[in-house]
Amino acid sequence: MTALIAALLIGALLAFVLWALSAPFRARGPGTQPGDSDARRALESAKESKYSEIRDNETDYRTGKLSDEDYRTLDRQLRAEAVEILRAIDELDASNPAVSD
């Protein structure tokens, strides 16, 4: 009798662990693709990184580490890259509105 109870407890524990581990797969709604959330996270991370680069560039300019010409050149480049990242986020949202925040 105790062996039967032990087997049932082990089976229940195993079922619970499998259920808990499968939560990320069950959380996806219908029509979403697994790569969409990963792509969005990557783009959001790139956006934050680019914003940080822009702030660092402005700090370097204010502290005199960059000349006016160097600052303007780098600022244009960084802002253009940020715009491209924002466009990619918009395109991802437009292609799959269920994934957007």
Biopython code that builds the backbone (N, CA, C, O; Angstrom):
import numpy as np
from Bio.PDB.StructureBuilder import StructureBuilder

atoms = [
    (1, "MET", "N", (0.811, -1.195, 0.000)),
    (1, "MET", "CA", (0.000, 0.000, 0.000)),
    (1, "MET", "C", (0.856, 1.261, 0.000)),
    (1, "MET", "O", (0.534, 2.218, -0.705)),
    (2, "THR", "N", (1.924, 1.284, 0.765)),
    (2, "THR", "CA", (2.782, 2.464, 0.808)),
    (2, "THR", "C", (3.515, 2.665, -0.517)),
    (2, "THR", "O", (3.786, 3.798, -0.917)),
    (3, "ALA", "N", (3.830, 1.570, -1.189)),
    (3, "ALA", "CA", (4.489, 1.695, -2.488)),
    (3, "ALA", "C", (3.548, 2.333, -3.502)),
    (3, "ALA", "O", (3.988, 3.109, -4.350)),
    (4, "LEU", "N", (2.264, 2.017, -3.424)),
    (4, "LEU", "CA", (1.274, 2.613, -4.320)),
    (4, "LEU", "C", (1.131, 4.110, -4.060)),
    (4, "LEU", "O", (1.052, 4.896, -5.003)),
    (5, "ILE", "N", (1.098, 4.502, -2.810)),
    (5, "ILE", "CA", (0.990, 5.921, -2.456)),
    (5, "ILE", "C", (2.241, 6.675, -2.908)),
    (5, "ILE", "O", (2.148, 7.785, -3.433)),
    (6, "ALA", "N", (3.408, 6.068, -2.704)),
    (6, "ALA", "CA", (4.659, 6.689, -3.131)),
    (6, "ALA", "C", (4.685, 6.862, -4.653)),
    (6, "ALA", "O", (5.120, 7.900, -5.152)),
    (7, "ALA", "N", (4.224, 5.859, -5.384)),
    (7, "ALA", "CA", (4.191, 5.939, -6.841)),
    (7, "ALA", "C", (3.234, 7.030, -7.306)),
    (7, "ALA", "O", (3.525, 7.752, -8.259)),
    (8, "LEU", "N", (2.088, 7.149, -6.631)),
    (8, "LEU", "CA", (1.128, 8.194, -6.979)),
    (8, "LEU", "C", (1.687, 9.589, -6.688)),
    (8, "LEU", "O", (1.508, 10.512, -7.483)),
    (9, "LEU", "N", (2.357, 9.736, -5.558)),
    (9, "LEU", "CA", (2.963, 11.024, -5.218)),
    (9, "LEU", "C", (4.066, 11.411, -6.206)),
    (9, "LEU", "O", (4.165, 12.568, -6.614)),
    (10, "ILE", "N", (4.879, 10.448, -6.580)),
    (10, "ILE", "CA", (5.939, 10.710, -7.556)),
    (10, "ILE", "C", (5.335, 11.084, -8.909)),
    (10, "ILE", "O", (5.813, 12.001, -9.577)),
    (11, "GLY", "N", (4.296, 10.378, -9.303)),
    (11, "GLY", "CA", (3.617, 10.689, -10.563)),
    (11, "GLY", "C", (3.000, 12.078, -10.542)),
    (11, "GLY", "O", (3.100, 12.817, -11.522)),
    (12, "ALA", "N", (2.360, 12.441, -9.429)),
    (12, "ALA", "CA", (1.756, 13.768, -9.307)),
    (12, "ALA", "C", (2.831, 14.851, -9.328)),
    (12, "ALA", "O", (2.656, 15.888, -9.969)),
    (13, "LEU", "N", (3.943, 14.617, -8.630)),
    (13, "LEU", "CA", (5.040, 15.577, -8.621)),
    (13, "LEU", "C", (5.636, 15.743, -10.014)),
    (13, "LEU", "O", (5.925, 16.864, -10.434)),
    (14, "LEU", "N", (5.819, 14.664, -10.717)),
    (14, "LEU", "CA", (6.347, 14.712, -12.075)),
    (14, "LEU", "C", (5.399, 15.466, -13.001)),
    (14, "LEU", "O", (5.844, 16.261, -13.828)),
    (15, "ALA", "N", (4.099, 15.225, -12.871)),
    (15, "ALA", "CA", (3.116, 15.939, -13.697)),
    (15, "ALA", "C", (3.145, 17.438, -13.407)),
    (15, "ALA", "O", (3.048, 18.251, -14.326)),
    (16, "PHE", "N", (3.277, 17.804, -12.128)),
    (16, "PHE", "CA", (3.333, 19.215, -11.763)),
    (16, "PHE", "C", (4.578, 19.888, -12.336)),
    (16, "PHE", "O", (4.500, 21.001, -12.855)),
    (17, "VAL", "N", (5.716, 19.220, -12.244)),
    (17, "VAL", "CA", (6.965, 19.778, -12.778)),
    (17, "VAL", "C", (6.861, 19.974, -14.289)),
    (17, "VAL", "O", (7.264, 21.018, -14.802)),
    (18, "LEU", "N", (6.333, 19.000, -14.999)),
    (18, "LEU", "CA", (6.161, 19.132, -16.449)),
    (18, "LEU", "C", (5.192, 20.257, -16.792)),
    (18, "LEU", "O", (5.413, 21.003, -17.746)),
    (19, "TRP", "N", (4.131, 20.377, -16.024)),
    (19, "TRP", "CA", (3.171, 21.453, -16.244)),
    (19, "TRP", "C", (3.828, 22.811, -16.026)),
    (19, "TRP", "O", (3.623, 23.730, -16.819)),
    (20, "ALA", "N", (4.616, 22.946, -14.960)),
    (20, "ALA", "CA", (5.282, 24.215, -14.661)),
    (20, "ALA", "C", (6.304, 24.563, -15.731)),
    (20, "ALA", "O", (6.416, 25.725, -16.123)),
    (21, "LEU", "N", (7.041, 23.583, -16.203)),
    (21, "LEU", "CA", (8.053, 23.839, -17.229)),
    (21, "LEU", "C", (7.445, 24.182, -18.591)),
    (21, "LEU", "O", (8.083, 24.839, -19.413)),
    (22, "SER", "N", (6.227, 23.740, -18.823)),
    (22, "SER", "CA", (5.595, 24.010, -20.115)),
    (22, "SER", "C", (4.848, 25.342, -20.139)),
    (22, "SER", "O", (4.255, 25.685, -21.162)),
    (23, "ALA", "N", (4.858, 26.098, -19.051)),
    (23, "ALA", "CA", (4.124, 27.366, -18.965)),
    (23, "ALA", "C", (4.485, 28.357, -20.076)),
    (23, "ALA", "O", (3.576, 28.961, -20.643)),
    (24, "PRO", "N", (5.758, 28.554, -20.414)),
    (24, "PRO", "CA", (6.065, 29.512, -21.490)),
    (24, "PRO", "C", (5.455, 29.112, -22.836)),
    (24, "PRO", "O", (5.113, 29.974, -23.646)),
    (25, "PHE", "N", (5.321, 27.828, -23.069)),
    (25, "PHE", "CA", (4.748, 27.376, -24.331)),
    (25, "PHE", "C", (3.234, 27.516, -24.339)),
    (25, "PHE", "O", (2.627, 27.748, -25.384)),
    (26, "ARG", "N", (2.634, 27.374, -23.172)),
    (26, "ARG", "CA", (1.186, 27.509, -23.072)),
    (26, "ARG", "C", (0.750, 28.968, -23.051)),
    (26, "ARG", "O", (-0.407, 29.257, -23.356)),
    (27, "ALA", "N", (1.636, 29.893, -22.702)),
    (27, "ALA", "CA", (1.283, 31.306, -22.552)),
    (27, "ALA", "C", (1.063, 31.999, -23.895)),
    (27, "ALA", "O", (0.401, 33.035, -23.946)),
    (28, "ARG", "N", (1.591, 31.464, -24.952)),
    (28, "ARG", "CA", (1.428, 32.091, -26.265)),
    (28, "ARG", "C", (-0.014, 31.981, -26.712)),
    (28, "ARG", "O", (-0.652, 30.935, -26.596)),
    (29, "GLY", "N", (-0.500, 33.082, -27.222)),
    (29, "GLY", "CA", (-1.868, 33.092, -27.729)),
    (29, "GLY", "C", (-1.926, 32.511, -29.116)),
    (29, "GLY", "O", (-0.891, 32.264, -29.735)),
    (30, "PRO", "N", (-3.132, 32.287, -29.615)),
    (30, "PRO", "CA", (-3.265, 31.754, -30.970)),
    (30, "PRO", "C", (-2.801, 32.778, -31.997)),
    (30, "PRO", "O", (-3.065, 33.972, -31.856)),
    (31, "GLY", "N", (-2.125, 32.318, -33.003)),
    (31, "GLY", "CA", (-1.696, 33.189, -34.094)),
    (31, "GLY", "C", (-0.363, 33.871, -33.857)),
    (31, "GLY", "O", (0.135, 34.542, -34.761)),
    (32, "THR", "N", (0.236, 33.731, -32.686)),
    (32, "THR", "CA", (1.547, 34.330, -32.472)),
    (32, "THR", "C", (2.616, 33.327, -32.851)),
    (32, "THR", "O", (2.442, 32.118, -32.703)),
    (33, "GLN", "N", (3.698, 33.842, -33.331)),
    (33, "GLN", "CA", (4.797, 32.985, -33.714)),
    (33, "GLN", "C", (5.911, 33.130, -32.687)),
    (33, "GLN", "O", (6.139, 34.229, -32.183)),
    (34, "PRO", "N", (6.608, 32.044, -32.368)),
    (34, "PRO", "CA", (7.610, 32.096, -31.315)),
    (34, "PRO", "C", (8.692, 33.138, -31.547)),
    (34, "PRO", "O", (9.154, 33.749, -30.583)),
    (35, "GLY", "N", (9.109, 33.363, -32.770)),
    (35, "GLY", "CA", (10.187, 34.304, -33.050)),
    (35, "GLY", "C", (9.800, 35.756, -32.897)),
    (35, "GLY", "O", (10.674, 36.611, -32.752)),
    (36, "ASP", "N", (8.497, 36.064, -32.924)),
    (36, "ASP", "CA", (8.065, 37.448, -32.862)),
    (36, "ASP", "C", (8.456, 38.109, -31.549)),
    (36, "ASP", "O", (8.962, 39.231, -31.553)),
    (37, "SER", "N", (8.234, 37.443, -30.441)),
    (37, "SER", "CA", (8.574, 38.052, -29.166)),
    (37, "SER", "C", (10.088, 38.181, -29.017)),
    (37, "SER", "O", (10.567, 39.154, -28.435)),
    (38, "ASP", "N", (10.842, 37.220, -29.530)),
    (38, "ASP", "CA", (12.294, 37.309, -29.486)),
    (38, "ASP", "C", (12.792, 38.464, -30.347)),
    (38, "ASP", "O", (13.697, 39.196, -29.946)),
    (39, "ALA", "N", (12.206, 38.627, -31.522)),
    (39, "ALA", "CA", (12.605, 39.723, -32.402)),
    (39, "ALA", "C", (12.271, 41.064, -31.761)),
    (39, "ALA", "O", (13.062, 42.004, -31.834)),
    (40, "ARG", "N", (11.114, 41.152, -31.141)),
    (40, "ARG", "CA", (10.727, 42.403, -30.487)),
    (40, "ARG", "C", (11.663, 42.721, -29.324)),
    (40, "ARG", "O", (12.085, 43.865, -29.155)),
    (41, "ARG", "N", (11.986, 41.702, -28.521)),
    (41, "ARG", "CA", (12.916, 41.933, -27.416)),
    (41, "ARG", "C", (14.269, 42.405, -27.936)),
    (41, "ARG", "O", (14.878, 43.305, -27.358)),
    (42, "ALA", "N", (14.739, 41.807, -29.015)),
    (42, "ALA", "CA", (16.024, 42.209, -29.585)),
    (42, "ALA", "C", (15.980, 43.650, -30.087)),
    (42, "ALA", "O", (16.921, 44.417, -29.884)),
    (43, "LEU", "N", (14.877, 44.011, -30.746)),
    (43, "LEU", "CA", (14.747, 45.380, -31.237)),
    (43, "LEU", "C", (14.623, 46.377, -30.097)),
    (43, "LEU", "O", (15.205, 47.460, -30.162)),
    (44, "GLU", "N", (13.880, 46.036, -29.061)),
    (44, "GLU", "CA", (13.752, 46.933, -27.899)),
    (44, "GLU", "C", (15.114, 47.118, -27.220)),
    (44, "GLU", "O", (15.457, 48.216, -26.783)),
    (45, "SER", "N", (15.872, 46.043, -27.140)),
    (45, "SER", "CA", (17.204, 46.122, -26.554)),
    (45, "SER", "C", (18.120, 47.002, -27.411)),
    (45, "SER", "O", (18.880, 47.813, -26.883)),
    (46, "ALA", "N", (18.042, 46.837, -28.725)),
    (46, "ALA", "CA", (18.845, 47.659, -29.632)),
    (46, "ALA", "C", (18.444, 49.127, -29.524)),
    (46, "ALA", "O", (19.295, 50.014, -29.587)),
    (47, "LYS", "N", (17.154, 49.379, -29.361)),
    (47, "LYS", "CA", (16.669, 50.761, -29.222)),
    (47, "LYS", "C", (17.244, 51.406, -27.965)),
    (47, "LYS", "O", (17.759, 52.523, -28.014)),
    (48, "GLU", "N", (17.156, 50.704, -26.848)),
    (48, "GLU", "CA", (17.684, 51.251, -25.594)),
    (48, "GLU", "C", (19.191, 51.472, -25.683)),
    (48, "GLU", "O", (19.712, 52.464, -25.174)),
    (49, "SER", "N", (19.878, 50.548, -26.328)),
    (49, "SER", "CA", (21.322, 50.690, -26.509)),
    (49, "SER", "C", (21.654, 51.915, -27.363)),
    (49, "SER", "O", (22.592, 52.655, -27.067)),
    (50, "LYS", "N", (20.876, 52.118, -28.419)),
    (50, "LYS", "CA", (21.112, 53.259, -29.297)),
    (50, "LYS", "C", (20.835, 54.571, -28.572)),
    (50, "LYS", "O", (21.576, 55.540, -28.732)),
    (51, "TYR", "N", (19.759, 54.603, -27.768)),
    (51, "TYR", "CA", (19.466, 55.800, -26.972)),
    (51, "TYR", "C", (20.611, 56.097, -26.008)),
    (51, "TYR", "O", (20.962, 57.257, -25.793)),
    (52, "SER", "N", (21.185, 55.061, -25.436)),
    (52, "SER", "CA", (22.322, 55.236, -24.533)),
    (52, "SER", "C", (23.525, 55.806, -25.283)),
    (52, "SER", "O", (24.228, 56.672, -24.764)),
    (53, "GLU", "N", (23.760, 55.325, -26.492)),
    (53, "GLU", "CA", (24.859, 55.855, -27.310)),
    (53, "GLU", "C", (24.646, 57.337, -27.618)),
    (53, "GLU", "O", (25.592, 58.123, -27.594)),
    (54, "ILE", "N", (23.416, 57.707, -27.903)),
    (54, "ILE", "CA", (23.108, 59.112, -28.190)),
    (54, "ILE", "C", (23.373, 59.963, -26.945)),
    (54, "ILE", "O", (23.966, 61.037, -27.044)),
    (55, "ARG", "N", (22.944, 59.493, -25.789)),
    (55, "ARG", "CA", (23.204, 60.238, -24.541)),
    (55, "ARG", "C", (24.702, 60.341, -24.272)),
    (55, "ARG", "O", (25.185, 61.400, -23.870)),
    (56, "ASP", "N", (25.442, 59.256, -24.488)),
    (56, "ASP", "CA", (26.893, 59.284, -24.278)),
    (56, "ASP", "C", (27.558, 60.264, -25.229)),
    (56, "ASP", "O", (28.487, 60.974, -24.844)),
    (57, "ASN", "N", (27.090, 60.306, -26.456)),
    (57, "ASN", "CA", (27.631, 61.236, -27.436)),
    (57, "ASN", "C", (27.402, 62.682, -26.981)),
    (57, "ASN", "O", (28.299, 63.519, -27.080)),
    (58, "GLU", "N", (26.203, 62.965, -26.488)),
    (58, "GLU", "CA", (25.900, 64.316, -26.009)),
    (58, "GLU", "C", (26.755, 64.670, -24.793)),
    (58, "GLU", "O", (27.208, 65.808, -24.667)),
    (59, "THR", "N", (26.974, 63.720, -23.911)),
    (59, "THR", "CA", (27.822, 63.952, -22.741)),
    (59, "THR", "C", (29.257, 64.230, -23.162)),
    (59, "THR", "O", (29.900, 65.141, -22.638)),
    (60, "ASP", "N", (29.755, 63.446, -24.105)),
    (60, "ASP", "CA", (31.113, 63.657, -24.594)),
    (60, "ASP", "C", (31.264, 65.039, -25.225)),
    (60, "ASP", "O", (32.299, 65.685, -25.063)),
    (61, "TYR", "N", (30.260, 65.486, -25.928)),
    (61, "TYR", "CA", (30.307, 66.813, -26.551)),
    (61, "TYR", "C", (30.316, 67.905, -25.479)),
    (61, "TYR", "O", (31.103, 68.850, -25.545)),
    (62, "ARG", "N", (29.432, 67.762, -24.494)),
    (62, "ARG", "CA", (29.341, 68.782, -23.437)),
    (62, "ARG", "C", (30.610, 68.859, -22.594)),
    (62, "ARG", "O", (30.962, 69.929, -22.097)),
    (63, "THR", "N", (31.293, 67.739, -22.434)),
    (63, "THR", "CA", (32.518, 67.747, -21.639)),
    (63, "THR", "C", (33.746, 68.104, -22.464)),
    (63, "THR", "O", (34.857, 68.139, -21.934)),
    (64, "GLY", "N", (33.562, 68.366, -23.737)),
    (64, "GLY", "CA", (34.666, 68.809, -24.586)),
    (64, "GLY", "C", (35.476, 67.692, -25.207)),
    (64, "GLY", "O", (36.547, 67.951, -25.757)),
    (65, "LYS", "N", (35.008, 66.470, -25.140)),
    (65, "LYS", "CA", (35.750, 65.347, -25.737)),
    (65, "LYS", "C", (35.561, 65.265, -27.245)),
    (65, "LYS", "O", (36.347, 64.618, -27.937)),
    (66, "LEU", "N", (34.514, 65.923, -27.759)),
    (66, "LEU", "CA", (34.232, 65.897, -29.197)),
    (66, "LEU", "C", (34.161, 67.321, -29.735)),
    (66, "LEU", "O", (33.688, 68.235, -29.060)),
    (67, "SER", "N", (34.636, 67.489, -30.950)),
    (67, "SER", "CA", (34.498, 68.789, -31.622)),
    (67, "SER", "C", (33.070, 68.927, -32.145)),
    (67, "SER", "O", (32.317, 67.955, -32.195)),
    (68, "ASP", "N", (32.711, 70.150, -32.534)),
    (68, "ASP", "CA", (31.366, 70.372, -33.082)),
    (68, "ASP", "C", (31.105, 69.485, -34.289)),
    (68, "ASP", "O", (30.045, 68.870, -34.407)),
    (69, "GLU", "N", (32.077, 69.426, -35.177)),
    (69, "GLU", "CA", (31.907, 68.631, -36.407)),
    (69, "GLU", "C", (31.767, 67.141, -36.099)),
    (69, "GLU", "O", (30.893, 66.469, -36.648)),
    (70, "ASP", "N", (32.628, 66.628, -35.223)),
    (70, "ASP", "CA", (32.546, 65.209, -34.856)),
    (70, "ASP", "C", (31.215, 64.891, -34.173)),
    (70, "ASP", "O", (30.595, 63.861, -34.437)),
    (71, "TYR", "N", (30.791, 65.797, -33.293)),
    (71, "TYR", "CA", (29.520, 65.585, -32.592)),
    (71, "TYR", "C", (28.367, 65.524, -33.580)),
    (71, "TYR", "O", (27.545, 64.610, -33.520)),
    (72, "ARG", "N", (28.302, 66.482, -34.482)),
    (72, "ARG", "CA", (27.185, 66.525, -35.438)),
    (72, "ARG", "C", (27.173, 65.290, -36.345)),
    (72, "ARG", "O", (26.119, 64.713, -36.612)),
    (73, "THR", "N", (28.346, 64.902, -36.806)),
    (73, "THR", "CA", (28.445, 63.727, -37.687)),
    (73, "THR", "C", (27.969, 62.469, -36.955)),
    (73, "THR", "O", (27.153, 61.707, -37.472)),
    (74, "LEU", "N", (28.486, 62.270, -35.761)),
    (74, "LEU", "CA", (28.114, 61.079, -34.991)),
    (74, "LEU", "C", (26.648, 61.138, -34.567)),
    (74, "LEU", "O", (25.964, 60.114, -34.564)),
    (75, "ASP", "N", (26.162, 62.328, -34.210)),
    (75, "ASP", "CA", (24.771, 62.469, -33.807)),
    (75, "ASP", "C", (23.822, 62.112, -34.948)),
    (75, "ASP", "O", (22.834, 61.408, -34.743)),
    (76, "ARG", "N", (24.126, 62.600, -36.148)),
    (76, "ARG", "CA", (23.283, 62.257, -37.313)),
    (76, "ARG", "C", (23.274, 60.752, -37.553)),
    (76, "ARG", "O", (22.224, 60.162, -37.806)),
    (77, "GLN", "N", (24.438, 60.146, -37.473)),
    (77, "GLN", "CA", (24.539, 58.701, -37.711)),
    (77, "GLN", "C", (23.754, 57.917, -36.657)),
    (77, "GLN", "O", (22.992, 57.013, -36.997)),
    (78, "LEU", "N", (23.938, 58.258, -35.387)),
    (78, "LEU", "CA", (23.258, 57.525, -34.322)),
    (78, "LEU", "C", (21.745, 57.698, -34.395)),
    (78, "LEU", "O", (21.000, 56.739, -34.193)),
    (79, "ARG", "N", (21.293, 58.902, -34.678)),
    (79, "ARG", "CA", (19.850, 59.140, -34.768)),
    (79, "ARG", "C", (19.237, 58.433, -35.985)),
    (79, "ARG", "O", (18.104, 57.957, -35.922)),
    (80, "ALA", "N", (19.981, 58.367, -37.074)),
    (80, "ALA", "CA", (19.489, 57.635, -38.248)),
    (80, "ALA", "C", (19.349, 56.145, -37.927)),
    (80, "ALA", "O", (18.379, 55.504, -38.332)),
    (81, "GLU", "N", (20.314, 55.608, -37.203)),
    (81, "GLU", "CA", (20.237, 54.202, -36.803)),
    (81, "GLU", "C", (19.062, 53.971, -35.850)),
    (81, "GLU", "O", (18.384, 52.947, -35.931)),
    (82, "ALA", "N", (18.825, 54.926, -34.949)),
    (82, "ALA", "CA", (17.693, 54.804, -34.021)),
    (82, "ALA", "C", (16.374, 54.820, -34.779)),
    (82, "ALA", "O", (15.453, 54.074, -34.446)),
    (83, "VAL", "N", (16.281, 55.668, -35.795)),
    (83, "VAL", "CA", (15.056, 55.728, -36.603)),
    (83, "VAL", "C", (14.822, 54.402, -37.316)),
    (83, "VAL", "O", (13.682, 53.943, -37.398)),
    (84, "GLU", "N", (15.865, 53.787, -37.825)),
    (84, "GLU", "CA", (15.729, 52.491, -38.488)),
    (84, "GLU", "C", (15.238, 51.417, -37.509)),
    (84, "GLU", "O", (14.416, 50.574, -37.867)),
    (85, "ILE", "N", (15.741, 51.455, -36.292)),
    (85, "ILE", "CA", (15.291, 50.493, -35.290)),
    (85, "ILE", "C", (13.816, 50.720, -34.972)),
    (85, "ILE", "O", (13.047, 49.764, -34.870)),
    (86, "LEU", "N", (13.421, 51.985, -34.815)),
    (86, "LEU", "CA", (12.014, 52.289, -34.537)),
    (86, "LEU", "C", (11.110, 51.861, -35.687)),
    (86, "LEU", "O", (10.002, 51.376, -35.462)),
    (87, "ARG", "N", (11.581, 52.040, -36.915)),
    (87, "ARG", "CA", (10.796, 51.571, -38.071)),
    (87, "ARG", "C", (10.645, 50.063, -38.062)),
    (87, "ARG", "O", (9.573, 49.541, -38.368)),
    (88, "ALA", "N", (11.711, 49.360, -37.713)),
    (88, "ALA", "CA", (11.638, 47.894, -37.647)),
    (88, "ALA", "C", (10.642, 47.445, -36.579)),
    (88, "ALA", "O", (9.911, 46.475, -36.775)),
    (89, "ILE", "N", (10.614, 48.153, -35.452)),
    (89, "ILE", "CA", (9.638, 47.834, -34.405)),
    (89, "ILE", "C", (8.229, 48.077, -34.919)),
    (89, "ILE", "O", (7.337, 47.259, -34.697)),
    (90, "ASP", "N", (8.020, 49.200, -35.607)),
    (90, "ASP", "CA", (6.701, 49.500, -36.165)),
    (90, "ASP", "C", (6.269, 48.448, -37.182)),
    (90, "ASP", "O", (5.109, 48.035, -37.192)),
    (91, "GLU", "N", (7.192, 48.013, -38.036)),
    (91, "GLU", "CA", (6.869, 46.984, -39.029)),
    (91, "GLU", "C", (6.505, 45.670, -38.352)),
    (91, "GLU", "O", (5.587, 44.974, -38.786)),
    (92, "LEU", "N", (7.224, 45.335, -37.291)),
    (92, "LEU", "CA", (6.929, 44.100, -36.553)),
    (92, "LEU", "C", (5.545, 44.199, -35.914)),
    (92, "LEU", "O", (4.770, 43.242, -35.943)),
    (93, "ASP", "N", (5.242, 45.353, -35.342)),
    (93, "ASP", "CA", (3.914, 45.554, -34.737)),
    (93, "ASP", "C", (2.816, 45.502, -35.779)),
    (93, "ASP", "O", (1.744, 44.953, -35.526)),
    (94, "ALA", "N", (3.070, 46.067, -36.944)),
    (94, "ALA", "CA", (2.046, 46.082, -38.010)),
    (94, "ALA", "C", (1.817, 44.674, -38.561)),
    (94, "ALA", "O", (0.695, 44.328, -38.929)),
    (95, "SER", "N", (2.859, 43.874, -38.617)),
    (95, "SER", "CA", (2.713, 42.522, -39.180)),
    (95, "SER", "C", (2.043, 41.563, -38.196)),
    (95, "SER", "O", (1.437, 40.576, -38.611)),
    (96, "ASN", "N", (2.146, 41.843, -36.913)),
    (96, "ASN", "CA", (1.539, 40.975, -35.914)),
    (96, "ASN", "C", (1.094, 41.804, -34.718)),
    (96, "ASN", "O", (1.808, 41.867, -33.717)),
    (97, "PRO", "N", (-0.082, 42.445, -34.800)),
    (97, "PRO", "CA", (-0.519, 43.329, -33.728)),
    (97, "PRO", "C", (-0.780, 42.631, -32.392)),
    (97, "PRO", "O", (-0.822, 43.297, -31.358)),
    (98, "ALA", "N", (-0.955, 41.327, -32.389)),
    (98, "ALA", "CA", (-1.207, 40.606, -31.135)),
    (98, "ALA", "C", (0.025, 40.573, -30.236)),
    (98, "ALA", "O", (-0.100, 40.374, -29.028)),
    (99, "VAL", "N", (1.230, 40.767, -30.816)),
    (99, "VAL", "CA", (2.467, 40.682, -30.069)),
    (99, "VAL", "C", (2.831, 42.005, -29.435)),
    (99, "VAL", "O", (3.558, 42.022, -28.442)),
    (100, "SER", "N", (2.346, 43.124, -29.976)),
    (100, "SER", "CA", (2.745, 44.434, -29.488)),
    (100, "SER", "C", (2.283, 44.644, -28.062)),
    (100, "SER", "O", (1.291, 44.066, -27.617)),
    (101, "ASP", "N", (3.042, 45.504, -27.336)),
    (101, "ASP", "CA", (2.745, 45.754, -25.911)),
    (101, "ASP", "C", (1.597, 46.657, -25.761)),
    (101, "ASP", "O", (1.206, 46.977, -24.638)),
]
sb = StructureBuilder()
sb.init_structure("model")
sb.init_model(0)
sb.init_chain("A")
sb.init_seg("    ")
for serial, (resi, resn, name, xyz) in enumerate(atoms, 1):
    if name == "N":
        sb.init_residue(resn, " ", resi, " ")
    sb.init_atom(name, np.array(xyz, "f"), 0.0, 1.0, " ", f" {name:<3s}", serial, name[0])
structure = sb.get_structure()
